[in-house]
Amino acid sequence: MTTPPTSIDLRVLAEFAERVRANVARVIVGKTEAIDLLLIALLCGGHVLIEDVPGVGKTMLARALALSLGLSFRRVQCTPDLLPNDLTGVSVYRPQTGQFVFQPGPLFSHVLLVDEINRATPRTQSALLEAMGEGQVSVDGETHQLPQPFLVLATQNPIEFEGTFPLPEAQLDRFLVQVRLGYPSPDEEVQMLAMLTGEHPITRIEAVVDGAQVPVLQRSLYGVRVAPSLREYVVKVAQALRAHPDLALAMSPRATLALFRAGQARAVLDGRDYVLPDDYKALAVPVLSHRLLVRPAAALRGRTAVDILAEVLASVELPLE
């Protein structure tokens, strides 16, 4: 059994994150927090659900990240007639050789943008489960490994529901974080217009880091120290959510692990080799809110997952060390 590293090169990780941040900021103005959440998901080997109205830069953010990392990028526009094989690929018969040859689908890329995922049917949505959870797909009885790193960025419009298929809880639980970009401030929007007086900045984006190093960086997170009291804190938050009367579905063990790992990644992005309570408090909403299901009676009273999270975080005592 391999012993995880006890220390990490913070300089390498901090430089990696800063280069990507600065490069993506050349295209996406004023969204440093969203960029950091994407980096956290990447370092944790997780995936991102971007939920926001059209036109705020979801697709451009995904493209800018992939280009900055120098990794392959594919985009899939989900529609009700999209089939699972349109994502995974198909086996094609070659008369010349008399054999079937597998033709990989869009899933075989490092960064995959699944646009308007809730417009795909449940059958097609489920094709993503194995890919997101196991890093592989099964086609015609054969298993094919996906390239590493593998990052799914799925978008959905929270306003328009006609002709959509809401993601089931099992699918939502596969996303490490949920990101909302929001509208830019007036100053940011003026800066955006100034940037777009000529050709789009995305045409000048080039790789600033070696994306092939990401799997090594992912393993280095094991060296980030988490105090025993902080581990207990994360579990106490999970237990408090599971006991909350306004929640029909609370925090799964997968969510507990997701929050734990995300805290380690946030510490690294902040130049630390140890996790602070503030890391978990800052990540609670993006990591947990999309996994919580509010009871209908509570929702009628105006209660939201974010409100319940804030209430629980305020009630659970923070460790002093």
Salt bridges, closest charged atoms under 4 A:
ASP9 OD2 - ARG11 NH2 3.73
GLU15 OE1 - ARG11 NH1 3.94
GLU15 OE2 - ARG19 NH2 2.81
GLU18 OE1 - ARG21 NH1 3.01
ASP36 OD1 - ARG21 NE 2.48
GLU51 OE1 - ARG180 NH2 3.02
ASP115 OD2 - ARG75 NH2 2.64
GLU116 OE2 - ARG119 NE 3.16
GLU160 OE2 - ARG119 NH2 3.26
ASP173 OD2 - ARG254 NH1 2.78
ASP173 OD1 - ARG291 NH1 2.65
GLU199 OE2 - ARG204 NH1 3.57
ASP246 OD1 - ARG301 NH2 3.07
ASP246 OD2 - ARG303 NE 3.04
ASP270 OD2 - ARG272 NE 3.18
ASP273 OD1 - ARG225 NH2 3.12
ASP279 OD1 - ARG266 NH1 2.62
ASP279 OD1 - ARG272 NH2 2.85
GLU311 OE2 - HIS244 NE2 2.71
GLU311 OE1 - ARG303 NH2 2.81
